[in-house]
Amino acid sequence: MARISDVIEMFIKKLIDEAQNGIVEIRRNELASKFQCTPSQINYVLETRFTPELGYYIESRRGGGGCIRIIKLNIDEKEYIKDIITEGIGSSISQGDAYAYLNALYRDGFIKEREFLIMKSALSDRIIGLDPELRNIVRASLFKAMLLAVLNS
């Protein structure tokens, strides 16, 4: 059975897909009531699953039940990948952050399943068998090289 966070995420994504302009407004308290959870659970889903890195922009207003506007960004493939390389990865990246970028790239169709699986495997902590600080530096370098290859293909 899916966790409540997964169910909330799927519900919000369905709302966004059904919106003609890729923008949806929700009320935190109403959503929490619908899923019988706390508003902080809604915040958690928004903060972890609807980030700019994953192609979303969130506007939040306090009061009135916590109105939240979620905007799905229209992303140009080459510019998005360039931004990940120059702004997102930096000189060091954790396995979790690398996987978040990979998931977004795959979900939005920028990379195919085979590329996704190869990159995910190559960027894992298990494969890069170094101490954590050095491992994250090597992972960043590998990830940038792989994305450059995708960008130039």
C-alpha positions as CSV (number, residue, x, y, z in Angstrom):
1,M,0.0,0.0,0.0
2,A,1.3,3.5,-0.9
3,R,2.3,5.8,1.9
4,I,0.2,8.9,2.6
5,S,3.0,11.1,1.2
6,D,2.8,9.2,-2.1
7,V,-0.9,9.4,-2.3
8,I,-0.9,13.2,-1.6
9,E,1.8,13.7,-4.3
10,M,-0.2,11.7,-6.9
11,F,-3.4,13.6,-6.1
12,I,-1.6,17.0,-6.5
13,K,0.1,15.9,-9.7
14,K,-3.3,14.8,-11.1
15,L,-4.8,18.2,-10.3
16,I,-1.8,19.9,-12.1
17,D,-2.2,17.6,-15.1
18,E,-5.9,18.4,-15.3
19,A,-5.3,22.2,-15.1
20,Q,-5.0,23.7,-18.5
21,N,-2.3,26.1,-17.6
22,G,-0.3,23.8,-15.2
23,I,-1.2,26.0,-12.2
24,V,-3.3,24.8,-9.3
25,E,-4.3,26.4,-6.0
26,I,-4.9,24.3,-3.0
27,R,-5.8,24.9,0.6
28,R,-3.5,23.2,3.0
29,N,-6.2,22.6,5.7
30,E,-8.7,21.3,3.1
31,L,-6.2,18.9,1.7
32,A,-5.1,17.7,5.2
33,S,-8.8,17.1,6.0
34,K,-9.3,15.1,2.8
35,F,-6.4,12.8,3.5
36,Q,-7.0,12.8,7.3
37,C,-3.5,14.0,8.1
38,T,-1.9,17.1,9.6
39,P,-1.2,20.2,7.5
40,S,2.5,19.7,8.3
41,Q,2.3,16.4,6.3
42,I,1.0,18.5,3.3
43,N,4.0,20.9,3.9
44,Y,6.4,17.9,3.8
45,V,5.0,16.7,0.5
46,L,5.2,20.2,-1.0
47,E,8.8,20.8,0.3
48,T,10.2,17.5,-0.9
49,R,8.2,16.6,-4.0
50,F,7.4,19.9,-5.6
51,T,10.8,21.7,-5.7
52,P,12.3,23.8,-8.5
53,E,14.8,21.0,-9.2
54,L,11.8,18.8,-9.9
55,G,10.2,21.4,-12.2
56,Y,7.8,23.1,-9.8
57,Y,7.4,26.5,-8.2
58,I,5.4,27.0,-5.0
59,E,3.8,30.3,-3.8
60,S,2.4,30.2,-0.3
61,R,0.1,32.6,1.4
62,R,-0.5,32.5,5.2
63,G,-3.9,32.7,6.7
64,G,-7.2,31.6,5.3
65,G,-6.3,27.9,5.5
66,G,-2.9,28.3,3.9
67,C,-3.6,28.8,0.2
68,I,-0.8,27.4,-1.9
69,R,-0.3,27.9,-5.6
70,I,1.7,25.2,-7.4
71,I,3.1,26.0,-10.8
72,K,4.5,23.3,-13.1
73,L,7.4,25.0,-14.9
74,N,7.7,24.6,-18.7
75,I,11.2,23.5,-19.1
76,D,13.4,23.7,-22.2
77,E,15.4,20.5,-22.2
78,K,18.8,21.8,-23.1
79,E,18.5,24.8,-20.7
80,Y,17.2,22.6,-17.9
81,I,20.1,20.2,-18.2
82,K,22.6,23.1,-18.5
83,D,21.1,24.6,-15.3
84,I,21.5,21.3,-13.5
85,I,25.1,21.0,-14.6
86,T,26.1,24.6,-13.8
87,E,23.8,25.5,-10.8
88,G,22.5,22.3,-9.3
89,I,25.3,19.9,-9.0
90,G,28.2,22.1,-8.0
91,S,31.5,20.5,-7.0
92,S,29.9,17.9,-4.8
93,I,26.6,16.1,-4.7
94,S,25.0,13.4,-2.5
95,Q,23.5,10.2,-3.8
96,G,20.0,11.4,-2.7
97,D,20.3,14.7,-4.5
98,A,21.7,13.1,-7.7
99,Y,18.8,10.6,-7.6
100,A,16.3,13.5,-7.2
101,Y,17.6,15.1,-10.4
102,L,17.7,11.8,-12.2
103,N,14.1,11.1,-11.2
104,A,13.0,14.5,-12.5
105,L,14.9,14.1,-15.8
106,Y,13.3,10.7,-16.3
107,R,9.8,11.7,-15.2
108,D,9.8,14.7,-17.6
109,G,11.1,12.6,-20.5
110,F,14.6,14.2,-20.8
111,I,16.3,10.8,-20.4
112,K,15.1,7.3,-21.4
113,E,14.7,4.5,-18.9
114,R,17.9,2.8,-19.9
115,E,19.9,6.0,-19.4
116,F,18.2,6.6,-16.1
117,L,19.1,3.1,-14.8
118,I,22.7,3.3,-16.0
119,M,23.2,6.7,-14.5
120,K,21.5,5.7,-11.2
121,S,23.7,2.6,-10.9
122,A,26.9,4.5,-11.7
123,L,26.1,7.3,-9.2
124,S,25.3,5.0,-6.3
125,D,27.4,5.1,-3.0
126,R,28.0,1.4,-3.5
127,I,29.7,1.8,-6.8
128,I,31.8,4.9,-5.8
129,G,33.6,3.2,-3.0
130,L,35.4,6.1,-1.5
131,D,35.1,8.1,1.7
132,P,31.9,10.2,1.7
133,E,33.5,13.6,1.1
134,L,35.6,12.4,-1.9
135,R,32.7,10.2,-3.1
136,N,30.4,13.2,-3.5
137,I,33.1,15.1,-5.4
138,V,33.6,12.2,-7.8
139,R,29.9,11.7,-8.2
140,A,29.4,15.4,-9.2
141,S,32.1,15.1,-11.8
142,L,30.6,11.8,-13.2
143,F,27.1,13.2,-13.2
144,K,28.2,16.3,-15.1
145,A,30.0,14.2,-17.7
146,M,27.0,12.0,-18.2
147,L,24.6,15.0,-18.5
148,L,27.0,16.6,-21.0
149,A,26.9,13.4,-23.1
150,V,23.1,13.5,-23.0
151,L,23.0,17.2,-23.9
152,N,25.3,16.6,-26.9
153,S,23.6,13.5,-28.2
